[in-house]
Amino acid sequence: MRSTAAPRNWSPARFVASLGSWYGSGLRALPVASKTPVRLHPLAEQEALAAYRWYAERNALVADIFVIELDAAMDLIAESPRRWPRIGRRYRRFVLGRFPFNVVYMLRRECVEVIALAHHRRRPGYWVGRS
Protein backbone atom coordinates (compact mmCIF):
# COMPACT_ATOMS: atom_id res chain seq x y z
CA MET A 1 0.00 0.00 0.00
CA ARG A 2 1.32 3.42 -0.96
CA SER A 3 1.63 6.16 1.58
CA THR A 4 -0.27 9.30 0.61
CA ALA A 5 1.03 11.34 3.51
CA ALA A 6 3.54 14.08 2.87
CA PRO A 7 6.79 13.97 4.83
CA ARG A 8 6.57 15.40 8.33
CA ASN A 9 8.57 18.48 7.51
CA TRP A 10 6.74 19.34 4.29
CA SER A 11 3.12 20.05 3.46
CA PRO A 12 1.27 21.58 0.53
CA ALA A 13 0.56 24.69 2.63
CA ARG A 14 4.26 25.03 3.45
CA PHE A 15 5.08 24.43 -0.22
CA VAL A 16 2.91 27.39 -1.24
CA ALA A 17 4.37 29.45 1.59
CA SER A 18 7.90 28.59 0.47
CA LEU A 19 7.05 29.57 -3.10
CA GLY A 20 6.05 32.96 -1.79
CA SER A 21 9.14 33.33 0.34
CA TRP A 22 11.52 32.19 -2.40
CA TYR A 23 10.40 34.11 -5.40
CA GLY A 24 7.41 36.21 -4.53
CA SER A 25 3.85 35.04 -4.53
CA GLY A 26 1.87 36.09 -7.56
CA LEU A 27 3.09 39.42 -8.85
CA ARG A 28 5.34 40.33 -5.91
CA ALA A 29 9.04 39.76 -6.53
CA LEU A 30 11.82 39.23 -4.02
CA PRO A 31 15.33 40.11 -5.18
CA VAL A 32 18.12 37.63 -4.57
CA ALA A 33 21.69 38.88 -4.21
CA SER A 34 23.38 39.03 -7.64
CA LYS A 35 20.51 37.11 -9.20
CA THR A 36 17.60 38.25 -11.29
CA PRO A 37 14.44 38.27 -9.18
CA VAL A 38 12.04 35.48 -10.17
CA ARG A 39 8.29 35.69 -9.67
CA LEU A 40 5.60 33.12 -10.31
CA HIS A 41 2.44 33.73 -12.26
CA PRO A 42 -0.48 32.69 -10.01
CA LEU A 43 -1.42 29.86 -12.41
CA ALA A 44 2.17 28.60 -12.46
CA GLU A 45 2.08 28.52 -8.67
CA GLN A 46 -1.12 26.43 -8.82
CA GLU A 47 0.48 24.06 -11.32
CA ALA A 48 3.51 23.57 -9.07
CA LEU A 49 1.30 22.81 -6.10
CA ALA A 50 -0.84 20.39 -8.13
CA ALA A 51 2.28 18.55 -9.35
CA TYR A 52 3.62 18.35 -5.80
CA ARG A 53 0.32 16.94 -4.54
CA TRP A 54 0.23 14.37 -7.33
CA TYR A 55 3.70 13.12 -6.44
CA ALA A 56 2.98 13.26 -2.70
CA GLU A 57 -0.06 11.00 -3.12
CA ARG A 58 2.16 8.37 -4.71
CA ASN A 59 5.49 8.75 -2.94
CA ALA A 60 6.48 11.35 -0.36
CA LEU A 61 10.19 11.02 -1.14
CA VAL A 62 9.62 11.67 -4.84
CA ALA A 63 7.53 14.71 -3.93
CA ASP A 64 10.44 16.07 -1.88
CA ILE A 65 12.84 15.44 -4.76
CA PHE A 66 10.43 17.29 -7.08
CA VAL A 67 10.54 20.34 -4.79
CA ILE A 68 14.34 20.21 -4.60
CA GLU A 69 14.60 19.98 -8.38
CA LEU A 70 12.15 22.83 -8.89
CA ASP A 71 14.08 24.94 -6.39
CA ALA A 72 17.35 24.23 -8.22
CA ALA A 73 15.72 25.15 -11.54
CA MET A 74 14.56 28.48 -10.14
CA ASP A 75 18.05 29.22 -8.84
CA LEU A 76 19.65 28.41 -12.21
CA ILE A 77 17.11 30.55 -14.05
CA ALA A 78 17.73 33.43 -11.61
CA GLU A 79 21.50 33.18 -12.09
CA SER A 80 21.40 33.20 -15.89
CA PRO A 81 17.95 33.72 -17.41
CA ARG A 82 19.17 34.11 -21.00
CA ARG A 83 21.00 30.78 -20.92
CA TRP A 84 17.99 28.55 -21.61
CA PRO A 85 16.47 28.07 -25.08
CA ARG A 86 13.72 30.23 -26.49
CA ILE A 87 10.22 29.14 -27.34
CA GLY A 88 9.05 31.62 -29.94
CA ARG A 89 9.89 35.26 -29.35
CA ARG A 90 8.68 35.85 -25.81
CA TYR A 91 9.29 32.69 -23.81
CA ARG A 92 12.14 30.50 -22.65
CA ARG A 93 12.11 27.08 -21.06
CA PHE A 94 14.06 25.11 -18.54
CA VAL A 95 13.57 21.35 -18.70
CA LEU A 96 13.50 19.61 -15.32
CA GLY A 97 15.93 16.71 -15.46
CA ARG A 98 14.09 14.06 -13.46
CA PHE A 99 10.50 15.08 -14.04
CA PRO A 100 8.44 15.55 -17.21
CA PHE A 101 7.99 19.31 -16.80
CA ASN A 102 9.22 22.49 -18.43
CA VAL A 103 9.57 25.69 -16.44
CA VAL A 104 8.30 28.23 -18.99
CA TYR A 105 9.29 31.80 -18.28
CA MET A 106 9.67 35.20 -19.85
CA LEU A 107 12.12 38.00 -19.24
CA ARG A 108 10.70 41.25 -17.92
CA ARG A 109 12.61 44.47 -17.35
CA GLU A 110 12.73 44.04 -13.59
CA CYS A 111 12.54 40.26 -13.19
CA VAL A 112 11.93 36.84 -14.69
CA GLU A 113 8.31 35.68 -14.58
CA VAL A 114 7.57 31.95 -14.56
CA ILE A 115 4.50 31.61 -16.74
CA ALA A 116 3.87 27.87 -16.41
CA LEU A 117 5.09 24.58 -15.06
CA ALA A 118 4.09 22.67 -18.18
CA HIS A 119 3.91 18.88 -18.33
CA HIS A 120 5.61 17.46 -21.43
CA ARG A 121 2.61 15.42 -22.57
CA ARG A 122 -0.35 17.60 -21.66
CA ARG A 123 -1.89 20.42 -23.66
CA PRO A 124 1.16 21.83 -25.43
CA GLY A 125 1.20 25.61 -25.58
CA TYR A 126 -1.83 26.16 -23.30
CA TRP A 127 0.12 28.85 -21.45
CA VAL A 128 0.82 31.03 -24.51
CA GLY A 129 -1.88 33.59 -23.64
CA ARG A 130 -0.52 34.25 -20.15
CA SER A 131 1.31 37.47 -19.52
N, C-alpha and C positions, 0 to 999 in steps of 0.2 A: 504494500500500500504506500502510495506517495504522500509525502508530507506537504500540506498546503500552507503551513505556517511560515511566515517570514522569520529570518533569524532574529534573535532576541534584540540585537542592537540596531535593527533596521526595520522600518515600517513604511508603508506607502505615504503616510502623513509626513514622516521625517524625510522621505525622498523628495516630496514636493517642497518642504521647507529648505532642504539642502540645495535644491535647484535655485530657489530664491536667493539664498545666501551666497551661492557660488557666482552666479551670472546675472542676477537681477530677475525678479519675477515679472513676467509680462513685458511691459515697455520700460521698466526701470533698468538701468545698467550700473554695474559696479565695476570700477576700474581695477585692474590688477597691475601691480608694478611691472613696468616695461613690457606689458602685453596689451593687445588691443582688447578693450572691454567687449564681452560677449553677452548678448541678451537673447532670451527665448521668446519667440512668438507664443501667445497663449495656447494655440492649437498644438504647437510642437511640444510644449510642456505636457499637455494632455496625452499626446502620443507616447512620450517617454514614460509617463506614469502607467499607461495601459500596457506597454511592453514589459515594464518591470513586474506588474501584477501577473501578467501571463506567465512569465518565467517563475515567479514566486509560487504560483499554484502548482507548478510541476517540480521545481527543485530550488530550494532556498539558496543553495550555494551558487547555482548558475545565475540566479537573480542578482546576487552580490557581485559576481564577476561582470555581469552586464553593466551594473552601476559603475564599477571601476573602469571598465572599458569606455563607457560614455564620458566619464570624468577625464580620462586621458585624452580622448578625442577633443573635448572642449579646450583643454590646455594646449594641445598642438595647434588647433585652429587659432587660438588667441595669440600664440607665439608667432605664427607666420600664416596669416589668412590668405595670402595670395599664392601660397604653395600648392594648394589642391586644385584639381582640374575643374574647368568651367563646364557648366551645363547651360548652353545658350549664352545670351549676353549678360544676364543679370545674376545668375546663380553659380555657386560652386558646391562641390560635394566632397565629403570625407567618408570613405567606406570603413565601417567598423570591421576589424579583422576577424573576430570570432562569432559575430552575429550578423544575420542577413538584413542589415539596415544601413542606409546612407544618412549622414547628417547633412542636410541641405541648408545652405546659408547664403546670405548675400552681404556684400560689403556696403556699409553706410559711411557717411563722413565721420561720425563720432564713434562708431562701434561696428561689430559684426552681429548680424541678427540671424539666429537659427530659425529657419522658416518651417522645417519639417524634420521629423525622424521617420524617414520613409522606408518601409519594408521593401525588399528587392522584388517580391513577387505579387505585390498587391497594388492595384490602381496606379500604374505609372503616371507621373505628372500631375496627380490630383492637387498638388500644392502650388501649381504655377500661378494661380490667381492671388495668392497671399502676398501681402506687402507690409 
